[in-house]
Amino acid sequence: MSDLRELYQETILDHNKSPRNFRKMEHADRAVDGYNPLCGDHYTVYLKFKGDFIEDISFEGAGCAISKASASVMSSLLIGKTKAEAQAMFERFHRLVTGALNPGEEAEEFGKLAVFGGVSEFPARVKCASLAWHTLHAGLVSNEAVVSTE
Amino acid sequence: MSVKHDIAPMKQHSAEALDVPRVRSDFPILAERVNGHALVYLDNAATSQKPVSVIDATSRYYRTQNANIHRGVHHLSEEATKAYEVARSKIRGWINASLTQELIFVRGTTEAINLVAATLGASLRPGDEIVISALEHHSNIVPWQLLCEQRQARLRVVPMNDRGELLLDDYEHLLQGGKVRIVALSHVSNALGTINPVKEMTALAHRAGADVLIDGAQAVPHMSVDVQDLDADFYAFSGHKMYGPTGVGILYGKKKILESLPPYQSGGDMIKSVTFEKTIFNDLPFRFEAGTPNIAGGIGLGAAVDYLAALDMDAVRDHEHALVARATEALEAVPGVRIIGTALQKAGVVSFVVENIHPHDIGTILDSDGVAIRTGHHCAQPTMLRFGIPATARASFALYNTFEEIDVLVRSVRHAIEVLG
């Protein structure tokens, strides 16, 4: 097994202990529930749009350190981004945690997302890291109110 | 509310201690190393490891006996049929059923419960009630929920107290309603380890005119079970949790009731004769065993029974009881750890949570130390809800586990707190 410190990096531990934008949003444009049936993780991701932009994003729920930190980092990165930018970031994140980087793509280029690079070495935890992102994705592209990682 | 305990805490005589080092040498996988550490396998409630005798029995079947059963006149088919039916007979003796006809080979406990729900349940009428308990595995909840929908029946749930013990007064109250037709209970809770007083609960159900199914999946590896003494109408268990292969299990049912039930799955082997006008079904137990079964699995389960029968199950119970007690005490001494499920009568399981650390993260860190546990809701989400938690970490024990392994577990939990706390 790879070093645990690769998985539980300081940034992840920090976001787990003090998650950003961890609150219910009143008057959200979208509120989507995401479940990971394997471990019982459950988050609601709230989105507020202004035209094509994500004006606000927040989440609440319960889950492991990886899933909570991932939701927290996601929320802090996406406020003020366009829907298309958020979609692109979702795809980049997915490549990063599944270890499927494009040729020439380096984990170091992923900025604040790079701390999740260690997840790809722990296949059982990929769904934890992706849960909030899949929930976001559903909020951006579909009318589904509930998504599941299974 | 008062809780009655009618199960003897420990039998009066103390069994001769289990020879754990010898037992360990029977399980080849225990020599494996995981992530640079000796494997500490504490996920036995999910599935147990297999002794070499079980592995050899299934391998021997495929190497020297493989043929379809109950049909061929050739030598191998007779050999395979004999081996399969000898296994059934061994299992009969082991659970003290009176007749081999009362043992139906199934895929596992889940299929056994579905079989009973589909057949016994076919006679339910609108308004009839089915009673389950608050600490059931999803496999002993969902089939009954579906049945209730189909038959407009009502599902009732026996509640439990904060220790994870069923409230028998509430149970009696449910039965007094006079509408209960089926009672389905786990013998031992997979998520909490609680041993339910199923003998007493069965007697109460019978007095109220209900049939009883006991889910014994978590009981048979840990204690001797006598189905005639329990008097349950059905008793279900899986092979793979009692040192046997996956994909095979047993539904025991009283002959008189089984004979009255409609067929479950239909096809080959469950018939006597078929014409396009009429089919005559086979006798018990084959009537409920459509299609070619898991022959190697059945033979392997017979070998698992041989293995357990050669041990003193009282010694096994005492050893595992000591493991649970030791793990409980040592984990409780770790700041922030809380044990979930503190019933006075427990078998095989210690479920726990750690303050501010999700069980899934604990599982990953324990794995990095070579310790295998289960984390999550254990297919018992209503049980988790009752305790107001989404998940637990669960260490579950088998006869080959040692006190040293519990020390490793506890050190590793402290390691997890160090990393994540």
Interface residues (C-beta under 8 A of the other chain):
Chain A: M1 L4 L7 Y8 L13 N16 K17 L38 C39 G40 D41 H42 A62 G63 C64 A65 I66 K68 F122 A124 R125 C128
Chain B: N35 G36 N356 I357 H358 P359 H360 D361 T364 I365 D367 S368 T375 G376 H377 Q381 M384 P390 A391 V419 L420
